[in-house]
Amino acid sequence: MSSWGHRQQTKYILTAVIIVAVLLIVAVYFGFFNNKPTCFDGKLNGDETGVDCGGSCLKICEADQLNPIVLYTRIFQVNNQPSDGIYSLLAVIEDPNVSLYAQNVPYIFKIYDKDNVVIGERKGEVFIPPNKIFPIFEGTFKTGTRVPARMTFQFSDSPVWRKAVLSEPALNVLNENVTVASSSARLEALLENPYPYDLSNIEVVALLYDENDNVFAASKTVVDSLPRRVKAPLIFTWPVPFTASTSKIDIIPNTPYEDFIPGKAK
């Protein structure tokens, strides 16, 4: 091989080595010295308030979470047949987190007799809206001839909190009307969607209060679909007449965030 050819070959090899070296230096620099903070790097950086949580990260730091509060529970007898006891169960919960919500949070009611023996359980899941007091209602709990003496309620797993980037729709409840017959009671109202988008899967619980501001009756219905700017009828029924006079009514809709998609205003 001529000396000129040898020099050219050496030149090509040196060029390739230099290019590889430059690429390695760039990779090392960006890998170790110019790392942008992420929510998955195991470090407290960026605008995080904890390691990989808080700030712009989706994960909520434990220090920023507050547990939901069980304000009170109630158990109501639905029928007057002692040989076939049917009851409904109510828990009223407060989420003190101003901007955090949780989906599909499991809960359990436990009902006990006077001897503190468990009669039965009722399990379910609930959407916890941010910064709101809301009811959890379970109907048609059958106890047979056993008489409930007390009830407990608890969440059976810790909520997975998320940041609320949308506000829960504030629906309007209109034209509330209670009628009591000799063998039943009924509450009717209208639920109005004032928004320019459709809603669905709205659980609505009605609470009726006596003159001492105690809840003496409760019921639930579900509105499967509520189109934009439409009113839907609400009907709650009880198979026995009320034994107290109604001094106040709370009708509380609960609309999970995943069940509505804002559309374009018309």
VEXRO-8743 format. One record per residue (C-alpha): residue number from 1; residue in one letter; x, y, z. Coordinates in Angstrom, 3 decimals. Last residue first. Layout:
<bagus>
> i,aa,xx,yy,zz
> NUM,a,X,Y,Z
...
</bagus>
This chain:
<bagus>
> i,aa,xx,yy,zz
> 266,k,-73.960,26.000,21.422
> 265,a,-71.018,25.462,23.686
> 264,k,-68.585,22.836,22.516
> 263,g,-68.426,19.664,24.535
> 262,p,-67.344,18.868,28.055
> 261,i,-67.002,15.127,28.596
> 260,f,-68.916,13.600,31.467
> 259,d,-68.646,10.234,33.120
> 258,e,-64.970,10.323,34.097
> 257,y,-65.605,13.220,36.457
> 256,p,-68.101,11.261,38.536
> 255,t,-71.389,13.163,38.977
> 254,n,-72.902,13.136,42.476
> 253,p,-76.331,14.762,42.777
> 252,i,-77.618,15.789,46.233
> 251,i,-81.291,16.399,46.977
> 250,d,-81.528,17.926,50.443
> 249,i,-85.033,18.444,51.831
> 248,k,-86.053,20.386,54.938
> 247,s,-88.943,20.471,57.429
> 246,t,-90.545,17.159,56.517
> 245,s,-93.012,15.996,59.141
> 244,a,-92.267,12.722,60.861
> 243,t,-93.804,9.242,60.760
> 242,f,-93.491,9.039,57.006
> 241,p,-95.783,6.663,55.150
> 240,v,-94.505,3.212,54.155
> 239,p,-93.339,1.820,50.793
> 238,w,-90.955,4.789,50.210
> 237,t,-90.517,6.469,46.827
> 236,f,-88.048,8.852,45.173
> 235,i,-88.787,10.313,41.736
> 234,l,-86.531,12.724,39.841
> 233,p,-87.673,14.109,36.490
> 232,a,-85.037,15.299,34.003
> 231,k,-84.479,18.891,32.887
> 230,v,-82.406,19.630,29.754
> 229,r,-79.721,22.221,29.018
> 228,r,-77.259,19.592,27.804
> 227,p,-78.435,16.012,27.889
> 226,l,-78.949,14.117,31.169
> 225,s,-78.353,10.387,30.824
> 224,d,-78.488,7.476,33.245
> 223,v,-80.106,9.443,36.059
> 222,v,-79.754,7.190,39.099
> 221,t,-82.063,7.184,42.119
> 220,k,-81.480,7.146,45.848
> 219,s,-83.495,7.305,49.052
> 218,a,-83.331,8.776,52.525
> 217,a,-85.633,9.242,55.504
> 216,f,-85.427,10.606,59.077
> 215,v,-82.420,12.904,58.739
> 214,n,-82.276,15.074,61.860
> 213,d,-82.747,18.847,61.666
> 212,n,-84.931,18.923,64.782
> 211,e,-88.014,19.734,62.665
> 210,d,-87.432,16.582,60.619
> 209,y,-85.018,16.222,57.727
> 208,l,-85.371,14.412,54.392
> 207,l,-82.292,13.345,52.441
> 206,a,-82.492,12.587,48.714
> 205,v,-79.590,10.922,46.916
> 204,v,-78.851,11.389,43.213
> 203,e,-76.342,9.249,41.325
> 202,i,-75.587,10.736,37.923
> 201,n,-74.463,8.208,35.307
> 200,s,-74.433,10.668,32.417
> 199,l,-73.906,14.305,31.484
> 198,d,-74.153,16.127,28.168
> 197,y,-72.432,19.417,27.411
> 196,p,-73.516,23.068,27.165
> 195,y,-74.295,23.221,30.905
> 194,p,-77.541,24.073,32.691
> 193,n,-78.353,20.408,33.483
> 192,e,-81.592,20.532,35.470
> 191,l,-82.837,17.881,37.893
> 190,l,-86.570,18.092,38.527
> 189,a,-88.361,17.040,41.704
> 188,e,-90.671,14.392,43.158
> 187,l,-90.751,12.863,46.622
> 186,r,-93.148,10.042,47.479
> 185,a,-94.571,8.386,50.561
> 184,s,-96.534,5.181,51.046
> 183,s,-99.451,3.423,52.783
> 182,s,-101.862,6.163,53.834
> 181,a,-100.429,8.642,51.356
> 180,v,-97.635,11.183,51.810
> 179,t,-96.678,13.617,49.055
> 178,v,-93.409,15.559,48.980
> 177,n,-92.674,18.123,46.261
> 176,e,-89.373,19.626,45.127
> 175,n,-89.814,21.913,42.112
> 174,l,-86.178,22.354,41.084
> 173,v,-82.739,20.861,41.680
> 172,n,-80.004,22.606,39.689
> 171,l,-76.758,20.884,38.739
> 170,a,-73.370,22.230,39.768
> 169,p,-71.082,20.211,37.480
> 168,e,-67.988,19.036,39.377
> 167,s,-65.137,21.398,38.596
> 166,l,-62.371,20.268,36.293
> 165,v,-58.623,19.942,36.885
> 164,a,-59.185,17.955,40.065
> 163,k,-55.885,16.525,41.168
> 162,r,-55.970,12.823,41.905
> 161,w,-56.175,10.855,45.140
> 160,v,-55.988,7.079,45.288
> 159,p,-58.348,6.479,48.200
> 158,s,-57.147,4.108,50.941
> 157,d,-58.974,0.785,51.023
> 156,s,-61.933,-0.612,52.966
> 155,f,-63.534,2.781,53.527
> 154,q,-65.542,2.564,56.707
> 153,f,-69.116,2.421,57.948
> 152,t,-70.502,1.011,61.167
> 151,m,-74.057,0.101,62.149
> 150,r,-76.057,-0.325,65.333
> 149,a,-79.032,-2.174,66.801
> 148,p,-80.300,-4.022,63.743
> 147,v,-83.279,-6.326,64.363
> 146,r,-83.075,-9.951,63.256
> 145,t,-86.287,-11.439,61.825
> 144,g,-85.071,-11.309,58.223
> 143,t,-82.229,-8.784,57.933
> 142,k,-82.693,-7.546,54.365
> 141,f,-80.787,-4.483,53.132
> 140,t,-82.993,-2.926,50.470
> 139,g,-81.122,0.349,49.897
> 138,e,-77.528,1.566,50.135
> 137,f,-76.790,5.286,50.294
> 136,i,-73.509,7.192,50.396
> 135,p,-74.081,10.899,51.062
> 134,f,-71.935,13.923,50.113
> 133,i,-70.129,16.779,51.841
> 132,k,-67.771,18.411,49.351
> 131,n,-64.223,19.690,48.972
> 130,p,-63.314,17.379,46.107
> 129,p,-65.666,14.651,44.856
> 128,i,-65.314,11.078,46.162
> 127,f,-66.635,8.540,43.633
> 126,v,-67.975,5.496,45.431
> 125,e,-67.598,1.741,45.555
> 124,g,-69.763,-0.859,47.263
> 123,k,-70.050,-3.363,50.089
> 122,r,-72.988,-4.285,52.331
> 121,e,-72.429,-6.447,55.380
> 120,g,-74.557,-8.690,57.579
> 119,i,-76.106,-9.395,60.954
> 118,v,-72.824,-9.060,62.840
> 117,v,-73.218,-9.917,66.508
> 116,n,-73.052,-6.986,68.922
> 115,d,-75.698,-8.568,71.163
> 114,k,-78.187,-5.851,70.167
> 113,d,-77.717,-6.749,66.488
> 112,y,-74.912,-5.519,64.235
> 111,i,-74.772,-4.052,60.699
> 110,k,-71.508,-3.554,58.816
> 109,f,-71.302,-1.085,55.911
> 108,i,-68.286,-1.395,53.635
> 107,y,-66.431,0.920,51.279
> 106,p,-64.352,0.722,48.111
> 105,v,-63.129,3.937,46.420
> 104,n,-63.978,3.802,42.722
> 103,q,-62.566,7.252,41.900
> 102,a,-60.787,9.781,44.090
> 101,y,-60.852,13.583,44.184
> 100,l,-58.386,16.266,45.227
> 99,s,-58.746,20.052,44.932
> 98,v,-59.899,21.277,48.349
> 97,n,-59.282,18.048,50.227
> 96,p,-61.743,18.044,53.144
> 95,d,-63.851,15.252,51.589
> 94,e,-66.883,14.956,53.863
> 93,i,-69.011,11.836,54.177
> 92,v,-72.623,11.121,55.111
> 91,a,-73.349,7.409,55.557
> 90,l,-76.772,5.911,54.928
> 89,l,-78.232,2.419,55.029
> 88,s,-81.687,1.214,54.047
> 87,y,-83.578,-1.491,55.899
> 86,i,-85.853,-4.430,55.182
> 85,g,-86.977,-6.677,58.034
> 84,d,-89.106,-9.625,56.983
> 83,s,-90.762,-11.044,60.127
> 82,p,-91.060,-7.564,61.683
> 81,q,-93.073,-6.313,58.667
> 80,n,-93.380,-2.520,58.800
> 79,n,-91.148,-1.733,55.839
> 78,v,-88.170,0.525,55.090
> 77,q,-86.449,0.581,58.462
> 76,f,-83.780,3.269,58.346
> 75,i,-80.099,3.046,59.355
> 74,r,-78.095,6.230,59.786
> 73,t,-74.420,7.169,59.710
> 72,y,-72.602,10.391,60.617
> 71,l,-69.777,12.752,59.612
> 70,v,-67.432,10.105,58.199
> 69,i,-64.375,12.179,57.279
> 68,p,-62.270,11.598,54.152
> 67,n,-58.543,11.438,54.893
> 66,l,-56.429,14.466,54.034
> 65,q,-53.639,14.317,51.475
> 64,d,-50.842,16.901,50.978
> 63,a,-48.380,15.171,53.335
> 62,e,-48.949,11.936,51.426
> 61,c,-47.696,13.587,48.254
> 60,i,-50.122,13.432,45.324
> 59,k,-48.885,11.752,42.145
> 58,l,-49.805,13.651,38.995
> 57,c,-46.572,15.672,39.088
> 56,s,-46.815,19.435,38.376
> 55,g,-46.145,20.353,42.002
> 54,g,-46.666,17.337,44.230
> 53,c,-44.954,13.983,43.872
> 52,d,-41.718,12.533,42.457
> 51,v,-39.900,12.988,45.791
> 50,g,-41.888,15.643,47.630
> 49,t,-43.022,19.214,46.969
> 48,e,-42.045,18.920,43.309
> 47,d,-41.423,22.098,41.305
> 46,g,-38.275,20.721,39.659
> 45,n,-36.351,18.373,41.921
> 44,l,-36.743,15.867,44.733
> 43,k,-35.259,12.780,43.106
> 42,g,-36.500,9.294,42.272
> 41,d,-36.425,10.016,38.537
> 40,f,-40.123,9.380,37.831
> 39,c,-41.776,12.811,38.046
> 38,t,-39.130,14.300,35.788
> 37,p,-36.429,16.947,36.246
> 36,k,-34.382,17.702,33.110
> 35,n,-30.983,16.026,33.175
> 34,n,-28.146,18.241,31.896
> 33,f,-25.178,16.914,33.865
> 32,f,-25.613,13.150,33.979
> 31,g,-27.326,11.878,30.859
> 30,f,-27.018,15.048,28.797
> 29,y,-23.295,15.293,29.458
> 28,v,-22.653,11.569,29.188
> 27,a,-24.478,11.376,25.882
> 26,v,-22.614,14.417,24.518
> 25,i,-19.261,12.952,25.594
> 24,l,-20.117,9.608,24.027
> 23,l,-21.156,11.255,20.775
> 22,v,-17.913,13.279,20.694
> 21,a,-15.834,10.142,21.282
> 20,v,-17.638,8.258,18.508
> 19,i,-17.027,11.159,16.088
> 18,i,-13.358,11.394,17.087
> 17,v,-12.845,7.670,16.582
> 16,a,-14.478,7.808,13.158
> 15,t,-12.269,10.745,12.127
> 14,l,-9.154,8.957,13.388
> 13,i,-10.056,5.842,11.367
> 12,y,-10.687,7.889,8.221
> 11,k,-7.359,9.747,8.571
> 10,t,-5.465,6.521,9.126
> 9,q,-6.918,5.132,5.922
> 8,q,-5.976,8.293,4.041
> 7,r,-2.411,8.201,5.394
> 6,h,-2.054,4.575,4.345
> 5,g,-3.286,5.378,0.875
> 4,w,-0.725,8.169,0.516
> 3,s,2.082,5.950,1.838
> 2,s,1.301,3.453,-0.878
> 1,m,0.000,0.000,0.000
</bagus>
